[in-house]
Amino acid sequence: MSKYSVIRHSLAAAALLITAPLLCPSTALAQASKVKTTPATAMEVNTYGVMSIATFCEARAQKIDFNKSLAVALAGQLHVIYGKHGGLLPGSTKPLPEKQFLNNAGFMIVGGALKFCPKSVPSAEKARFEKAAASLKPAKK
């Protein structure tokens, strides 16, 4: 075995050890469930959102369908918010219903994608987002 082969095997073994909780999520979640969940902080919510936007943009760059890309990006955010924080967001005492979370997070991902990877958002989805965003703005007096 060459010196480089040993290094490659060592790196592969280290990578497996580091990713073991990801490969066996039930074990990782069981360990996490023993700990009392705390609401996500505003910084954590922002971080998870940015990670979801990056995931969405990368999936679209890989030519993955819009809806599938959005679903994958949402899944990552959903799992951490509900797995680590029990669905508790800053200032909340009750978990946010998953459907409401998915709608809000999906809206935020599309909005972020329009800033960071606008070509990844189909024109029909962009129009839908803009219409929804306009309806959220307070009416001018």
C-alpha positions as a LaTeX table, in Angstrom:
\begin{tabular}{lrrr}
\hline
Residue & $x$ (\AA) & $y$ (\AA) & $z$ (\AA) \\
\hline
Met1 & 0.00 & 0.00 & 0.00 \\
Ser2 & 1.39 & 3.40 & $-0.97$ \\
Lys3 & 1.64 & 6.34 & 1.39 \\
Tyr4 & $-1.15$ & 8.14 & $-0.53$ \\
Ser5 & $-3.42$ & 5.12 & $-0.35$ \\
Val6 & $-3.06$ & 5.02 & 3.44 \\
Ile7 & $-3.87$ & 8.73 & 3.63 \\
Arg8 & $-6.96$ & 8.26 & 1.44 \\
His9 & $-8.17$ & 5.35 & 3.60 \\
Ser10 & $-7.58$ & 7.38 & 6.77 \\
Leu11 & $-9.54$ & 10.32 & 5.36 \\
Ala12 & $-12.36$ & 8.02 & 4.29 \\
Ala13 & $-12.52$ & 6.45 & 7.77 \\
Ala14 & $-12.54$ & 9.89 & 9.41 \\
Ala15 & $-15.33$ & 11.02 & 7.09 \\
Leu16 & $-17.41$ & 7.97 & 8.02 \\
Leu17 & $-16.94$ & 8.63 & 11.73 \\
Ile18 & $-17.90$ & 12.27 & 11.35 \\
Thr19 & $-20.99$ & 11.51 & 9.26 \\
Ala20 & $-22.18$ & 8.55 & 11.34 \\
Pro21 & $-24.99$ & 10.58 & 12.99 \\
Leu22 & $-26.22$ & 11.48 & 9.51 \\
Leu23 & $-26.14$ & 7.86 & 8.38 \\
Cys24 & $-28.06$ & 6.71 & 11.47 \\
Pro25 & $-30.38$ & 9.66 & 12.16 \\
Ser26 & $-32.65$ & 7.69 & 14.49 \\
Thr27 & $-29.73$ & 7.23 & 16.88 \\
Ala28 & $-28.79$ & 10.88 & 16.66 \\
Leu29 & $-32.39$ & 11.99 & 17.16 \\
Ala30 & $-32.84$ & 9.61 & 20.08 \\
Gln31 & $-29.84$ & 11.16 & 21.78 \\
Ala32 & $-31.09$ & 14.66 & 20.99 \\
Ser33 & $-34.59$ & 13.91 & 22.29 \\
Lys34 & $-33.22$ & 13.43 & 25.80 \\
Val35 & $-32.29$ & 17.10 & 25.82 \\
Lys36 & $-35.00$ & 19.69 & 26.44 \\
Thr37 & $-35.65$ & 21.55 & 23.21 \\
Thr38 & $-35.14$ & 25.29 & 23.17 \\
Pro39 & $-36.51$ & 27.78 & 20.65 \\
Ala40 & $-34.28$ & 28.55 & 17.72 \\
Thr41 & $-32.61$ & 31.93 & 17.98 \\
Ala42 & $-33.06$ & 34.55 & 15.27 \\
Met43 & $-29.46$ & 33.88 & 14.19 \\
Glu44 & $-30.12$ & 30.13 & 13.91 \\
Val45 & $-33.29$ & 30.68 & 11.89 \\
Asn46 & $-31.34$ & 32.99 & 9.57 \\
Thr47 & $-28.53$ & 30.44 & 9.22 \\
Tyr48 & $-30.94$ & 27.61 & 8.43 \\
Gly49 & $-32.70$ & 29.82 & 5.90 \\
Val50 & $-29.47$ & 30.75 & 4.12 \\
Met51 & $-28.46$ & 27.09 & 4.03 \\
Ser52 & $-31.83$ & 26.20 & 2.49 \\
Ile53 & $-31.46$ & 28.92 & $-0.15$ \\
Ala54 & $-27.98$ & 27.64 & $-1.00$ \\
Thr55 & $-29.32$ & 24.08 & $-1.21$ \\
Phe56 & $-32.13$ & 25.20 & $-3.51$ \\
Cys57 & $-29.77$ & 27.17 & $-5.77$ \\
Glu58 & $-27.36$ & 24.25 & $-6.02$ \\
Ala59 & $-30.15$ & 21.78 & $-6.78$ \\
Arg60 & $-31.42$ & 24.04 & $-9.55$ \\
Ala61 & $-27.87$ & 24.42 & $-10.90$ \\
Gln62 & $-27.80$ & 20.61 & $-11.06$ \\
Lys63 & $-30.91$ & 20.82 & $-13.29$ \\
Ile64 & $-33.28$ & 19.42 & $-10.66$ \\
Asp65 & $-36.94$ & 20.35 & $-11.08$ \\
Phe66 & $-38.10$ & 23.52 & $-9.26$ \\
Asn67 & $-40.59$ & 21.75 & $-6.97$ \\
Lys68 & $-38.16$ & 18.96 & $-6.10$ \\
Ser69 & $-35.41$ & 21.50 & $-5.38$ \\
Leu70 & $-37.74$ & 23.44 & $-3.12$ \\
Ala71 & $-38.84$ & 20.26 & $-1.32$ \\
Val72 & $-35.22$ & 19.24 & $-0.64$ \\
Ala73 & $-34.33$ & 22.71 & 0.61 \\
Leu74 & $-37.39$ & 22.76 & 2.86 \\
Ala75 & $-36.67$ & 19.29 & 4.24 \\
Gly76 & $-33.30$ & 20.33 & 5.60 \\
Gln77 & $-34.75$ & 23.34 & 7.34 \\
Leu78 & $-37.80$ & 21.44 & 8.61 \\
His79 & $-35.73$ & 18.64 & 10.14 \\
Val80 & $-33.49$ & 20.97 & 12.09 \\
Ile81 & $-36.29$ & 23.26 & 13.30 \\
Tyr82 & $-38.48$ & 20.36 & 14.45 \\
Gly83 & $-35.70$ & 17.90 & 15.37 \\
Lys84 & $-33.44$ & 20.25 & 17.28 \\
His85 & $-35.85$ & 22.96 & 18.38 \\
Gly86 & $-39.17$ & 21.11 & 18.58 \\
Gly87 & $-40.75$ & 23.58 & 16.15 \\
Leu88 & $-40.14$ & 26.48 & 18.52 \\
Leu89 & $-39.12$ & 29.73 & 16.87 \\
Pro90 & $-37.87$ & 32.94 & 18.52 \\
Gly91 & $-40.44$ & 34.26 & 20.97 \\
Ser92 & $-42.76$ & 31.24 & 20.67 \\
Thr93 & $-43.99$ & 29.04 & 23.48 \\
Lys94 & $-45.85$ & 26.60 & 21.20 \\
Pro95 & $-44.47$ & 24.80 & 18.16 \\
Leu96 & $-45.40$ & 26.35 & 14.85 \\
Pro97 & $-47.65$ & 24.01 & 12.85 \\
Glu98 & $-45.56$ & 22.25 & 10.18 \\
Lys99 & $-47.84$ & 23.34 & 7.34 \\
Gln100 & $-47.49$ & 26.99 & 8.36 \\
Phe101 & $-43.73$ & 26.57 & 8.72 \\
Leu102 & $-43.46$ & 25.00 & 5.26 \\
Asn103 & $-45.48$ & 27.78 & 3.65 \\
Asn104 & $-43.44$ & 30.52 & 5.34 \\
Ala105 & $-40.07$ & 28.86 & 4.76 \\
Gly106 & $-40.92$ & 28.09 & 1.12 \\
Phe107 & $-41.82$ & 31.73 & 0.58 \\
Met108 & $-38.52$ & 32.82 & 2.15 \\
Ile109 & $-36.48$ & 30.35 & 0.08 \\
Val110 & $-38.02$ & 31.56 & $-3.18$ \\
Gly111 & $-37.45$ & 35.18 & $-2.12$ \\
Gly112 & $-33.82$ & 34.44 & $-1.29$ \\
Ala113 & $-33.34$ & 32.53 & $-4.52$ \\
Leu114 & $-34.62$ & 35.54 & $-6.47$ \\
Lys115 & $-31.72$ & 37.50 & $-4.93$ \\
Phe116 & $-28.96$ & 34.88 & $-5.08$ \\
Cys117 & $-29.85$ & 32.71 & $-8.09$ \\
Pro118 & $-32.68$ & 34.49 & $-9.93$ \\
Lys119 & $-32.32$ & 32.41 & $-13.10$ \\
Ser120 & $-33.23$ & 29.34 & $-11.03$ \\
Val121 & $-36.76$ & 30.59 & $-10.37$ \\
Pro122 & $-39.18$ & 30.07 & $-13.28$ \\
Ser123 & $-41.02$ & 33.22 & $-14.39$ \\
Ala124 & $-44.41$ & 31.84 & $-13.29$ \\
Glu125 & $-43.04$ & 31.18 & $-9.77$ \\
Lys126 & $-41.45$ & 34.63 & $-9.69$ \\
Ala127 & $-44.79$ & 36.23 & $-10.60$ \\
Arg128 & $-46.55$ & 34.16 & $-7.92$ \\
Phe129 & $-43.97$ & 35.24 & $-5.34$ \\
Glu130 & $-44.23$ & 38.92 & $-6.30$ \\
Lys131 & $-48.03$ & 38.82 & $-6.09$ \\
Ala132 & $-47.88$ & 37.21 & $-2.64$ \\
Ala133 & $-45.19$ & 39.66 & $-1.46$ \\
Ala134 & $-47.27$ & 42.62 & $-2.68$ \\
Ser135 & $-50.28$ & 41.37 & $-0.72$ \\
Leu136 & $-48.18$ & 41.39 & 2.47 \\
Lys137 & $-47.20$ & 45.07 & 2.17 \\
Pro138 & $-49.38$ & 47.49 & 4.10 \\
Ala139 & $-51.58$ & 49.72 & 1.95 \\
Lys140 & $-50.26$ & 53.25 & 1.46 \\
Lys141 & $-52.39$ & 56.03 & 2.86 \\
\hline
\end{tabular}
